[in-house]
């Protein structure tokens, strides 16, 4: 910068006449990090060089801007220092007053150098004053959960156009980034899936420790809290395996196949076994076909909100073949008791089965 100007008066330090601050000194002043002596000397220098005071005011204005966070400050400052040295060797002075008197081509080059220097000082000062920002700890969006009440059914349209019909007392959890990286949902209960096929991003359903993977399909899933998950494939095909098993393990169910997987990850398949009653619940009809009492108990709780207790071992191994379509719960319990040769005692939301005298009507 310029050192031209009036000679120092008697009150000034004689050494100020040869004093000319560098950009680092100016940055320290702007940042409020210079010593009192350095600030005083720069202030006296600015009094002798009003044009440079104007330039410094422009630098202060530039400092108020917000520079990008990925700027190489040290590299930029080094390049400006090199430019200043090069200009000094060639006899050019880095002065705002002389720039205005230069021819246009030289003036534009000097203006670029000035802007570069101003930007560097602004960046250095801003970064020195800016507090360190901690990494973002924003909580990622929570998964979306769809749930039905006892006796209620509902349908859900996923972001990719796939449709899910939820059975009573069922919960479907859909990740917030569904469709971005994967198409996996989590199910507890019963659901009918009509999946929009995408070979690049297959659809899958996680049920406890089981994984059901679509290959372009409509299928039902019926899961018990403490029993086996049953699958009925209507169209297309699915692979059924344990979640921690290799991708090629398990069994593949084709259209018309029924399958099951237990908590231990053992999968089985019954070829061409699917019937209309396997999807009848989607229309409000409950069908039991060789159903264990454990399965019957789960269905009664979901559809009617009644807990079924079986205290006698002779009844626990019984299986049931019957259907219901909207009958009142007491009528349903009475029918189950008659078919199993048992009496039913209901108190509130609990129904207890005990052996009755005489043979069962049907099993």
C-alpha positions as CSV (number, residue, x, y, z in Angstrom):
1,X,0.0,0.0,0.0
2,X,1.0,3.6,-0.4
3,X,3.4,5.3,2.0
4,X,3.2,8.7,0.1
5,X,1.6,11.6,2.0
6,X,2.5,14.4,4.4
7,X,5.6,14.1,6.5
8,X,5.0,13.1,10.1
9,X,4.6,16.0,12.5
10,X,6.6,16.4,15.6
11,X,4.1,14.4,17.7
12,X,4.5,11.3,15.6
13,X,7.1,8.6,16.1
14,X,9.9,9.2,13.5
15,X,9.9,5.5,12.7
16,X,6.3,5.8,11.4
17,X,7.6,7.5,8.3
18,X,9.0,4.2,7.1
19,X,6.1,2.1,8.5
20,X,3.8,0.3,6.0
21,X,1.6,-2.4,7.4
22,X,1.2,-5.7,5.6
23,X,-2.1,-7.6,5.0
24,X,-1.7,-9.8,8.0
25,X,-1.4,-6.7,10.2
26,X,-4.6,-5.2,8.6
27,X,-6.4,-8.5,9.2
28,X,-5.4,-8.4,12.8
29,X,-6.8,-4.9,13.2
30,X,-10.0,-5.8,11.5
31,X,-10.3,-8.9,13.7
32,X,-9.6,-6.9,16.9
33,X,-6.5,-9.1,17.6
34,X,-3.7,-6.5,17.2
35,X,-1.8,-4.9,20.0
36,X,-2.5,-1.3,21.1
37,X,0.8,-0.2,19.6
38,X,0.1,-1.8,16.3
39,X,-3.4,-0.3,16.1
40,X,-2.0,3.2,16.9
41,X,0.7,3.0,14.2
42,X,-1.8,1.8,11.6
43,X,-4.1,4.6,12.5
44,X,-1.4,7.2,12.1
45,X,-0.4,5.6,8.8
46,X,-4.1,5.9,7.7
47,X,-4.1,9.6,8.6
48,X,-1.2,10.1,6.2
49,X,-2.9,7.9,3.5
50,X,-6.6,8.8,3.2
51,X,-7.0,6.8,-0.1
52,X,-5.8,3.7,1.7
53,X,-8.2,4.4,4.6
54,X,-10.9,4.3,1.9
55,X,-9.7,0.9,0.7
56,X,-9.6,-0.4,4.3
57,X,-13.2,0.8,4.7
58,X,-14.1,-1.3,1.6
59,X,-12.4,-4.3,3.1
60,X,-14.4,-3.8,6.3
61,X,-17.6,-3.8,4.2
62,X,-16.4,-7.0,2.4
63,X,-15.7,-8.6,5.8
64,X,-19.4,-8.3,6.6
65,X,-20.3,-10.7,3.8
66,X,-20.5,-14.5,4.6
67,X,-17.8,-16.3,2.6
68,X,-18.2,-19.9,1.6
69,X,-16.9,-22.4,4.2
70,X,-14.8,-24.5,1.8
71,X,-12.4,-21.7,0.8
72,X,-8.6,-22.5,1.1
73,X,-7.8,-19.4,3.2
74,X,-4.1,-20.1,3.6
75,X,-3.6,-20.8,-0.1
76,X,-5.5,-17.7,-1.2
77,X,-3.5,-15.6,1.2
78,X,-0.3,-17.0,-0.1
79,X,-1.3,-16.3,-3.7
80,X,-2.1,-12.6,-2.8
81,X,1.3,-12.3,-1.0
82,X,3.0,-13.7,-4.1
83,X,1.2,-11.2,-6.3
84,X,2.2,-8.3,-4.1
85,X,5.8,-9.4,-4.2
86,X,5.7,-9.8,-8.0
87,X,4.3,-6.3,-8.3
88,X,6.9,-4.9,-6.0
89,X,9.8,-6.4,-8.0
90,X,8.4,-5.0,-11.2
91,X,8.3,-1.5,-9.7
92,X,4.5,-1.4,-9.4
93,X,3.0,-0.1,-6.2
94,X,-0.1,-1.6,-4.7
95,X,-1.8,1.7,-4.2
96,X,-5.4,2.6,-4.7
97,X,-4.6,6.2,-5.8
98,X,-2.2,5.1,-8.5
99,X,-4.6,2.4,-9.8
100,X,-7.2,5.1,-10.6
101,X,-4.6,6.9,-12.8
102,X,-3.4,3.8,-14.7
103,X,-4.6,3.0,-18.2
104,X,-7.7,0.8,-18.4
105,X,-5.9,-2.6,-19.1
106,X,-3.6,-2.1,-16.2
107,X,-6.4,-0.8,-14.0
108,X,-8.5,-3.9,-14.5
109,X,-5.5,-6.2,-13.6
110,X,-4.9,-4.2,-10.4
111,X,-8.6,-4.2,-9.6
112,X,-8.6,-8.0,-9.8
113,X,-5.6,-8.1,-7.4
114,X,-7.4,-5.7,-5.0
115,X,-10.6,-7.7,-5.1
116,X,-8.6,-10.9,-4.4
117,X,-6.8,-9.2,-1.5
118,X,-10.1,-7.9,-0.1
119,X,-11.7,-11.3,-0.3
120,X,-8.8,-12.9,1.5
121,X,-8.9,-10.4,4.3
122,X,-12.7,-10.7,4.6
123,X,-12.4,-14.5,4.7
124,X,-9.6,-14.5,7.3
125,X,-11.3,-12.0,9.5
126,X,-14.7,-13.8,9.3
127,X,-13.2,-17.2,10.0
128,X,-11.2,-15.9,12.9
129,X,-14.3,-14.4,14.5
130,X,-16.8,-17.2,13.6
131,X,-17.3,-19.8,16.3
132,X,-16.7,-23.5,15.4
133,X,-20.0,-25.0,14.4
134,X,-20.7,-28.5,15.8
135,X,-21.8,-31.2,13.3
136,X,-25.5,-31.3,12.8
137,X,-27.3,-33.6,15.2
138,X,-30.7,-33.2,13.6
139,X,-32.8,-36.3,14.2
140,X,-33.7,-38.1,11.0
141,X,-37.4,-38.2,10.2
142,X,-39.2,-41.0,12.0
143,X,-40.7,-43.9,10.1
144,X,-44.4,-43.7,9.2
145,X,-46.6,-46.2,11.1
146,X,-50.1,-47.2,10.0
147,X,-52.2,-49.1,12.5
148,X,-55.7,-50.5,12.7
149,X,-57.9,-51.1,15.7
150,X,-59.6,-54.3,16.8
151,X,-62.1,-55.4,14.1
152,X,-61.0,-52.6,11.7
153,X,-59.5,-53.0,8.3
154,X,-57.8,-50.2,6.3
155,X,-55.8,-49.7,3.1
156,X,-52.5,-47.9,2.5
157,X,-51.0,-46.6,-0.8
158,X,-47.2,-46.5,-0.6
159,X,-45.1,-44.0,-2.4
160,X,-44.3,-46.3,-5.3
161,X,-48.0,-47.1,-5.9
162,X,-48.0,-50.4,-4.1
163,X,-51.2,-51.1,-2.1
164,X,-51.5,-52.7,1.3
165,X,-54.7,-53.8,2.9
166,X,-54.3,-54.1,6.7
167,X,-56.2,-56.6,8.7
168,X,-57.6,-55.8,12.2
169,X,-55.2,-54.9,15.0
170,X,-52.3,-54.7,12.6
171,X,-49.3,-52.4,12.4
172,X,-47.3,-51.5,9.3
173,X,-44.1,-49.5,9.6
174,X,-42.8,-47.7,6.5
175,X,-39.3,-46.0,6.7
176,X,-39.2,-42.3,6.0
177,X,-36.8,-42.9,3.1
178,X,-39.0,-45.7,1.6
179,X,-38.2,-46.0,-2.1
180,X,-35.0,-44.0,-1.9
181,X,-32.6,-46.8,-1.0
182,X,-34.8,-49.7,-0.4
183,X,-38.5,-50.8,-0.3
184,X,-38.7,-52.7,2.9
185,X,-41.6,-52.4,5.3
186,X,-42.2,-54.1,8.7
187,X,-45.5,-55.8,9.6
188,X,-47.1,-57.1,12.8
189,X,-50.5,-58.7,12.0
190,X,-52.2,-59.5,8.8
191,X,-51.9,-57.7,5.4
192,X,-52.7,-58.2,1.7
193,X,-49.9,-56.7,-0.5
194,X,-50.5,-55.7,-4.1
195,X,-46.9,-54.7,-5.0
196,X,-45.7,-52.5,-7.9
197,X,-42.9,-54.5,-9.3
198,X,-39.4,-53.0,-9.7
199,X,-36.6,-55.4,-10.5
200,X,-34.0,-52.8,-9.6
201,X,-35.4,-52.3,-6.1
202,X,-37.3,-55.4,-4.9
203,X,-40.1,-55.0,-2.3
204,X,-39.8,-56.9,1.0
205,X,-41.8,-57.4,4.2
206,X,-40.1,-58.1,7.5
207,X,-42.2,-60.0,10.0
208,X,-40.4,-60.7,13.2
209,X,-37.3,-62.7,12.2
210,X,-38.8,-63.6,8.8
211,X,-38.3,-61.8,5.5
212,X,-40.7,-62.1,2.5
213,X,-39.3,-60.7,-0.7
214,X,-41.4,-59.9,-3.7
215,X,-40.7,-60.8,-7.3
216,X,-43.7,-58.9,-8.7
217,X,-46.7,-60.2,-6.7
218,X,-49.9,-60.0,-4.9
219,X,-49.8,-62.0,-1.6
220,X,-51.2,-62.2,1.9
221,X,-49.2,-62.4,5.1
222,X,-50.8,-63.6,8.4
223,X,-48.5,-63.4,11.4
224,X,-49.1,-64.7,14.9
225,X,-47.5,-63.2,17.9
226,X,-46.2,-66.5,19.2
227,X,-46.7,-68.9,16.3
228,X,-45.9,-69.1,12.6
229,X,-46.2,-66.6,9.8
230,X,-48.3,-67.8,6.9
231,X,-48.0,-66.6,3.3
232,X,-50.4,-67.1,0.4
233,X,-49.3,-66.1,-3.1
234,X,-52.0,-65.0,-5.5
235,X,-49.9,-63.8,-8.4
236,X,-46.2,-63.7,-9.1
237,X,-43.7,-65.2,-6.6
238,X,-42.0,-64.5,-3.3
239,X,-39.0,-65.7,-1.5
240,X,-39.4,-66.5,2.2
241,X,-36.3,-66.7,4.4
242,X,-35.0,-65.7,7.8
243,X,-33.7,-62.1,7.9
244,X,-30.2,-63.2,8.9
245,X,-30.0,-65.9,6.3
246,X,-28.2,-65.7,2.9
247,X,-30.3,-64.0,0.1
248,X,-30.6,-67.2,-1.9
249,X,-31.8,-69.3,1.1
250,X,-35.3,-70.1,2.1
251,X,-38.1,-71.2,-0.2
252,X,-39.6,-69.6,-3.3
253,X,-43.4,-69.6,-3.5
254,X,-45.1,-69.3,-6.9
255,X,-48.6,-68.2,-7.7
256,X,-51.1,-70.5,-5.9
257,X,-48.5,-71.7,-3.3
258,X,-48.9,-71.4,0.4
259,X,-46.0,-71.2,2.7
260,X,-45.0,-70.7,6.3
261,X,-41.9,-69.7,8.4
262,X,-41.5,-70.1,12.1
263,X,-39.5,-68.1,14.6
264,X,-36.5,-70.4,14.2
265,X,-36.4,-69.5,10.5
266,X,-37.6,-72.8,9.2
267,X,-39.6,-72.2,6.0
268,X,-42.0,-74.6,4.3
269,X,-44.1,-74.6,1.2
270,X,-47.4,-76.3,0.1
271,X,-47.6,-76.2,-3.7
272,X,-51.0,-75.2,-5.3
273,X,-52.7,-75.0,-1.9
274,X,-54.1,-71.5,-1.9
275,X,-57.9,-71.2,-2.0
276,X,-60.3,-68.3,-2.0
277,X,-60.7,-68.5,1.8
278,X,-57.0,-67.6,2.2
279,X,-57.8,-64.1,1.1
280,X,-61.4,-64.0,2.4
281,X,-60.5,-61.8,5.4
282,X,-59.9,-58.9,3.0
283,X,-63.7,-58.8,2.5
284,X,-64.5,-59.2,6.2
285,X,-64.9,-62.9,6.3
286,X,-62.9,-65.1,8.8
287,X,-62.1,-68.6,7.7
288,X,-60.4,-71.2,9.8
289,X,-59.1,-74.2,7.9
290,X,-57.3,-76.8,10.1
291,X,-56.4,-73.8,12.4
292,X,-54.7,-74.4,15.7
293,X,-56.3,-72.9,18.8
294,X,-53.3,-70.6,19.0
295,X,-54.2,-69.2,15.6
296,X,-57.9,-69.0,16.5
297,X,-57.0,-67.1,19.7
298,X,-55.0,-64.5,17.7
299,X,-57.8,-64.0,15.2
300,X,-60.4,-63.6,17.9
301,X,-58.3,-61.0,19.7
302,X,-57.8,-59.0,16.5
303,X,-61.3,-59.2,15.1
304,X,-63.3,-59.1,18.4
305,X,-60.9,-57.9,21.1
306,X,-61.4,-61.1,23.1
307,X,-58.6,-63.1,24.7
308,X,-59.2,-66.8,24.4
309,X,-57.9,-69.0,27.3
310,X,-57.6,-72.7,27.0
311,X,-56.8,-74.3,30.4
312,X,-57.2,-78.0,29.6
313,X,-54.4,-79.8,27.7
314,X,-56.9,-82.0,25.9
315,X,-58.2,-78.9,24.1
316,X,-54.9,-77.2,23.2
317,X,-54.1,-79.6,20.4
318,X,-57.4,-79.3,18.7
319,X,-57.8,-77.7,15.3
320,X,-60.8,-75.9,13.8
321,X,-62.5,-75.7,10.5
322,X,-65.2,-73.1,10.3
323,X,-65.9,-69.5,9.1
324,X,-67.5,-66.3,10.4
325,X,-68.8,-63.3,8.6
326,X,-69.7,-60.5,10.9
327,X,-71.5,-62.5,13.6
328,X,-71.6,-61.1,17.2
329,X,-68.7,-62.3,19.3
330,X,-70.9,-64.4,21.7
331,X,-72.3,-66.3,18.7
332,X,-68.8,-66.9,17.4
333,X,-67.6,-68.2,20.8
334,X,-70.7,-70.4,21.2
335,X,-70.0,-72.0,17.8
336,X,-66.4,-72.6,18.6
337,X,-67.3,-74.3,21.9
338,X,-69.8,-76.6,20.2
339,X,-67.3,-77.6,17.5
340,X,-64.6,-78.4,20.1
341,X,-66.9,-80.1,22.6
342,X,-66.2,-77.4,25.1
343,X,-68.1,-74.9,27.2
344,X,-67.2,-71.2,27.0
345,X,-67.3,-68.8,30.0
346,X,-66.9,-65.2,29.0
347,X,-66.0,-62.4,31.5
348,X,-65.5,-59.1,29.9
349,X,-62.8,-59.4,27.2
350,X,-61.7,-62.9,28.3
351,X,-63.3,-66.1,27.2
352,X,-62.2,-69.4,28.8
353,X,-62.7,-72.8,27.1
354,X,-63.1,-75.9,29.3
355,X,-64.1,-79.5,28.3
356,X,-67.8,-80.1,28.2
357,X,-69.6,-83.5,28.8
358,X,-70.1,-85.4,25.6
359,X,-68.2,-85.6,22.3
360,X,-67.4,-82.6,20.1
361,X,-69.7,-81.9,17.2
362,X,-66.9,-81.3,14.7
363,X,-63.1,-80.7,14.7
